[in-house]
Amino acid sequence: MTIEAARTSHAALMDSVYKGQRHIYDLTRKYYLFGRDTLVGGLNAQPGMRVLEVACGTGRNLAKVRERWPGVRLYGLDISQEMLKNARRALGEDAVLGAGDACSFDRGGLLGENAFERVILSYSLSMIPDWEAALSHATAQLAPGGELHIVDFGDLDGLPRPLKRGLHAWLAKFHVAARATLPQACERIATERGLHHRAVRGKLGYFQLHVLTAQQ
């Protein structure tokens, strides 16, 4: 299967998964997608800054950004047209949204911008098959001095072993896999691109936060 065919297949899979789930997604995910509001609170996004969420889903995070950091300019993309229906309803005219692949989207053609001061990846890398390509592509969207903020499942090592196994098995039903090597991938890409990388391990290792900052 070609890369393009694989990505088309993944888009179809995500639409099939979320066609029904999108109606209850935000209600249910608040009980286990921890660290998202911590990420939003740490953006330090000033008025006029362009904030892009890659794989924006229902638009929940961008709505939180709009509330926490007034005056920013919002952008989002998702591979699922079904999820974008919710995002458009949640954000209205306050955001520029488009359907695109996290690994290869064209920011200019899709969103009409050449760079972003803040880029967000929130519990998305754990759902993207070629997640390292998505991570690398996200860093390429940064304006000078811009920051990529990432939150996703961590190593879960603080959880009892049966609970950890059960959580992994349950997540797999939704095509989600925790990326155990995300810290190393962030460090490698930061070194390759001259970025500064800092990381925070959430309580019990449930989630991990990473910030990659571009040079001015």
N, C-alpha and C positions, 0 to 999 in steps of 0.2 A: 504494500500500500504506500502511495506517495505521501509526502508530508501534507500536501494540500488536501488529499482525500481523507487523511487521518483527522485533520482539523475540522473538515466538513462533517465527518462522522461524530466528532466530539460535540460539535454544535447541536446536532440532532439529538444526541444523548442528553445534553443538558436541557434542551427544550422538553424532552419527554419526561425527565425527572421533575422539572419545575412547573410544568403546565398546570398541575393540580396543587403542588406544594407552595407555589408562590402566594397563594391566598392565606396560608397560615405560617409562612416562613418566619416573619419577624416575631410573631407571637411565640413560636416554639424555640427559635434559636437563642433567644435571650437567656435561656436556662443553661446553655453550655458553650456559647461562643464568647468566652470571657476575654477581657483585655481590649475590646474594641473602643470603649469610651476612654480608656487610658490613652490609647493611641490618639484619638481625636483631641484630647486635652493637651497632649504634648506637641501638637503641630506648630504652635506659636505662629499662626498664619495671620499676616497683617492685611489690612484692607488693600484691595487691588491685586493681591497675589492670586495666581492661577493654581487651583487645587484639582488634581486629577485622581479619580479612583479607577484603577484597572480592575475589571470584574466587579462592577459596582452593584450587581444584583438588584435588589428592590429599591435602592437609593437611600436606604436607612442611614448609612454612615454619612453620606453627603448631606442629608437633612440635619444630622447632628453637627456637622461642620458649619453649616449655614447658621445654626443657632448659637454655636460656641464662638465662631469667628466671623462676626458680621462684616460685610463689605468685600469678602473674598469672591472670586469668580470660580464657579463650579463646573467641572467637566467629568463625564463618566462614560465608560464603555463596558459592554458585556457581550459574550458570545451568544447568550440566550436572548432571543427576541421575546420570549415569554416573561423573563425577569424584567426586561426593559419596559414592558407594559406597566408594571408596578412603579418602576423608577420614574417614568414620565408622569404618572399620576401623583406621585409623592412630591416631585420637585417642580413640575410645571415649567414656567418660563425662566426659572432661576438657574437652570443648568443646561449645558450643551451635552447631549447624549448621543451615542452612536453604537451600532452593532459592529464589533470587531474582535479579533483574536488577540489575546494578551501577548502572544509570542511574536506577532508580526504587524500589528496595526500601524497605519500611517497617520501620525498625529495631525499633520497639515490637512490631508484630504478628508479625514474623519471628523476632526474637531476644530480645524481652522487655526491652530496655534503651532508655534515652532518649538516651544519648551514650556515647562511648568516649574513653579517654585516649590510645590509640594506634590508628591505622588504617593498614593496609598495602595497597598496590597493587604487586604484584610480577609483572612481565612479563605484565600483563593488559591495560593500555591499548592495547598493540600488537595485541590481538585483538578489541577491542570497537569495533564500527563507529562508534557515537556516543561516542567516547572522551572528548571534552571534557565532555559531560554527565555521564559517569561520574566524571571528575575533580572536577567541581563538586559532585556529590552526595556524594562521599566527604568533602569538606571540611565539608559540612553535618552530618556525624555527630560532629564533634569536641566534646568537653567543653571547658570553659574551661581554657586552658593545654595542651590536647591537641595531638598532632602527627600529621600525615599523612606517612608515609614511602613514597616511590615509588622503584622501580628498574625500568628498562626499557632496551631497545636505544637506543644513542646515535647520534651522527652517523656513526660508523664511518670517519671521515676519516683515521684513522691507518693504516688497512689499505690494502694495494696495491689499485689500482683494479679489477683483474679479480676479486680475492677479495671486494671489497665488492659488486660486481655479482652475483657468484655467490651470496653470502650472502643478498642481497635476494631473488633469484629462488628460492632454496631455501626461505626463510621463507614466501614467498607461497604455496607449495604447502600450507602448514598454516594459511592464512588469517591470516598475521601480517605486519604492516607497521610498520616503525620510525616513530615519531612525531617527525619532525624539528622540529616547532614546539612540542614539549612544554615546553621552558624558557620560551617566551613565554606559553604558556597558563597555566603555574604562576604566572608573575609577574602576569599580568592578573587571575587569580582572587584571588591574594593581595592585590592592590591593592583589588579590589572588596569583599573581605570583611574587610579589616583584619588580614590574616595576615602573619607574617614568613616570608620564603622564602629558603632557602639551597640551593645546588646544588653538586654535585661531578661532574666529568667523569672517567669511568673511563679506564684506560690505553688509548691508541689510539682513544679515543672509542667503545670497544665498548659500554659501558653508561653510563647517566646515573642519578645519585641526586638526589632532591629531598626536602626536608623543609619542610612548611608548618605553622607553629605558630600556634595560636589564642591570643588574649590571655586573660589570667587574668580 
